[in-house]
Amino acid sequence: DYRTLVREYAKNRQEYKKVQHQIPLMDMFLQFQAEAAAEHTRHLGQLAEDVAGHPVLLSTNAGLPNKTHTYVVKYLTHVVCEVGQNASAGTSRIDHAIEAYELAARLGKPMAATASGQDWAFAKQNNCEDLVRFWIALAYAYGQRFMVPHPQRQWCFSNELGTHWYAAPVEAYAPLYRFVRENAGWFDGFEAVESQRPMPAVPENVLATIRKKSGSNQVVLHLLNRDYDPATKRVKALSNVELSLDRARVSPTKPYARLLSYDKPPQQVDLVQEAAALRVRIPELRLWTLVVLE
């Protein structure tokens, strides 16, 4: 009776939380609980399929990148997940979100993400639509999906107000989703290039990911502008952004790249080929640009 052992260390929950990791076998016990919960979810999914007579979608509200939530992922068709964006820090502390997106990719399950309730409360209070647009672009740059913010009841939470709601303006966010839909061919079937680090040589305030379509020369670089100004609540446009790519990692057959952005017409720019590198210059980087190499 493991409970008997636990009670030798703590008589109530308050005491237990203080000494939890000092109790023998506790990590193993918690792993057992997580695996048992995951198995229960698998059983419910199987029951649903048996009743329906055909495969069904199965998901959980899994808190990636928390390890405890990873046990269930192998039984799911997709993951629905709140991903913390550290809204109060602008774009400077997004490692948690990137870790969640990369973990879902490693686990082989597509993610439908949203920001945390605290993030949405910050967005509502500060009316920082550009920051939300950055969250949306970030998810797609890492091969995931960001759920459309609800136009009346996007859940928010803060210690002061508890649960409340954000009416997300459709006109602020719809252009990004239209862009993804209209350019699905440059998203679907693309995977992160292995050993992405070191990343392409880009300015410090630019985030870059490299995604390639299996069995082809098609490569898409996602460039995100991290130069966010909390005072103006805007991402400041960058001019003449230059990046360098290792030719051992990309081998386009066309001497130019196409630039695709949700808020401006497509452009074509030259690729400068050097002995070991490819160089490309983006005349203007606003929030998010796709650099398409073929």
N, C-alpha and C positions, 0 to 999 in steps of 0.2 A: 504494500500500500504506500505509494510514493507520497501521498498526502501526509501520512504520519511523519515521514522524514522532513517534509517542508515545514510542518508545524513545530518542529524542534528549533527552527531558525526564525520563524515569524508566526504570530498569532492572528494577524489580520493583514489586509491588503497593503495598508500603509507601511507596515514593517517589511512585508515581502518585497515591495518595490525598492527598498533601500538595500536589501541584501540578496536580491534575486540571483546575481551571477556569482555569489559565493556559495550557493547551495550545490552540493555534488549532483552531477548528472543533469543539471538544469538545462544546459544547452541541448542535450540529447532529448530531453523530455519536450522542450519547445519544438524541436524539429519533428518529433513524432506527432505533435498536435497539428502542425502545419501540413504534414503529409496526410494525416487522417482527414483533415478538412478538404484537401485537394482530391482525395479519393472519393469523398462524399459528393463533390461537384462533378467528378467524372461519372459517378453512378446516376446522378440526376440527368446529366446529358444523355447517357445511354437510355434511361427510362423515357425521356422525351422522344428520342428517335424511335424506340420500340412502339410507343403510342401513336406517333405520327406516321410511321411507316416509311420514313425517308430521312436523310441527314438533316440536321437542324443547326442553326448557328448557336454557339455557346460562348458566353463571355462572363467576365467578372470585373468588378471595380477593383482592380489590382493596383496596389500602391508602389509601382516600380519607381526607383530602383531598390526598394526594400527587399532584402533577400528572402524574408519570410513569405513574400507574395510570389516568389518565382516558382514554388513547387507546383502550383496549380496550372501554370501557363501551358505546359505540354498537353493538357487535356482540352484546351480552348481552341476555337476557330479564330478568335481575335481578342485583343485586350482593350478594355476601356479604362482609362487611367487619368486621374488628376495628377498633373506634373507641376511641381512648384517652379515658378519663374523668377522668384525674388524681385517682385515688381518694384519695391522701394529702392532697389539698387540700379534701376534702369536696365541697361544691357551688360553691366559689368560682372554680374555673378550668375551666369547661366549654366555653370558646369553640371548642376543637379539635373536640369532638363536634358542636356546632352547625354549624360550618363543613362537616363531612363530610355531615351530613344535608341541609343546604341545597344543597351541590354535587350530590348524587345527584338531588335534585329538579330542579335546573337541567338536568342531563344527561338527564332524562326516564326514569330507570330506578328501580324500587323497590329499596330496600335492606333486607336482613336483617342487622342489626348484632348484634355482641356487644361486650363490653368487652375490653380487652387482657389478655394473660396476667398482666401485672404488677398490673392492677386486680383481677383475680380472686384473685390471691395476697393482696392487701391485704384484700379482703373476707373471705377465709377466715381470715386471721390475726387480724383485728379483729372478726369476727362482726358486721359492720355491715349488717344486712339492710335497714334503712331507706334507706341510701345506694344499694344495688342497686335498690330499688324506685324511687328517683328516676331512675336511669339508664333503667329501663324506661319510665317515664312521659315522660321527656325525648324519647326516640325517637318515641313516638306523637304527642307535641305538635308535632313537626316533620314529621309525615306519613310516618314510616318505621316499621319493625318491629324489635323487639328479640327475638332468639332466646331461647327458653325456656332458662334455666340448667339444665344437666343434673343430675339428682338423685343421680348417683354419680360422674360423671367430667367435671366442668367443668374444662377445662384451665387450669392456673395456671403461672406462671413467675416465678422470682426468681433473682437472682444467687447467693443462698445455697443454695437448694434445687433450682435448675434446674426441670425439668418435674415438677409434682405435680398433685394433683386436689382439687377442692372438691365435696363432696356438697351440692348446693344444696337446702335444705329446701323441699319442694313446698308445704307449707302457708303458707310465707312469701311466695311469689310467685304462686301460682295465682290468688288473688283478682283481681289486676290483669289477668291474661289472660282470666279469665271476664268481667270488666267490659268489656273491649274487644270480646269476642265478642258479649256480650249487647247492646251498644250500637253494633254495627257500622254502623248507619244514620247515626251521627254521626261516623264516621271515613271510610268508603268514599265516594269521589267528592268529598271536600273538598280544596281546594287553598289554599295560602298566599295571603293577600290581598297583591296587589302593593303595593310601597312601604309595607311594614309600619312602617317607621321614619319619624317617631317612633312608638313603640309606644303602646298605651293607657296613660294615666296610672295607674300602679300604684305601690305602695310599693317601695322599693329592694330588699327581700329577696324580691320576687315576680317570677317570670319569666312573661311572657304571650306567647302567639302567637294570631294571628287566622286562622281558616280558614273558607272560604266554599264552598258548593256551587254549581257553575256553573248559571246559569239560574234561580236561586231567591233568596229573601230569607233563606235559612237560613245562619246564621253560628254558629260555635262558637269560643269563646275557651277556650284551655287555660291554666289558671293553675297554676303550680308553685311550691311553697313552698321557697325556698332557705335558710331559717333552720335550717340543720343544725348540731347541736352535737356536735363530735367526742368530747367527754367522755362524754356520755350515749348517743352513737350514735343519736340520734333527731332527726327534724325536729320543731321546736317549733310547735305549732298557733298560728295567728294569728287574732285576733278582729276582726270588723267591718272587713274589707278592702274598701276602696272603690276603684272604678276608673271612669275617664271615657273615653268613646268619641266620636270625631268623627262627627257625624251624616252627614257627607258620605261616610263610608266604610261605614256600616251603616245599614240602613233597615228595621228589624223592623216588622211589622204588629201584633204582639201587645204589650200594655202590660206584660208581665212576662217574666222570664227563668227558665229552669229550671236548677237546679244538680244536676249528676250527679257522684258520687264513688264510687270503688270500695269504700270502707269505711263508707258511711253511706247512708241512704235518700235518694231524690230530694227536692229542695225547690223551692219557687217563691218568687221575690222580685220586687218591683216594679221597673220601670224608671222612673227620674225623667227626664223629657224637658225639656231646656232649649233655648235658641235654637240653639246650635251643638253641643251635646253630649248624650249619654245617660249617665246615671250609674246604677251598680248597686252594691249593698252585699252582700258575702258574709259572713254571720254568723260562719262559722268556716271557715278554710282549713287543712286538715291537709297532706297531701302534694300532692294533685292534684285539681283540680276542673274540670269542663267547664261553662262558662256557655253555655247554648243559647238563641239568639235566633231567633225566627221572625217 
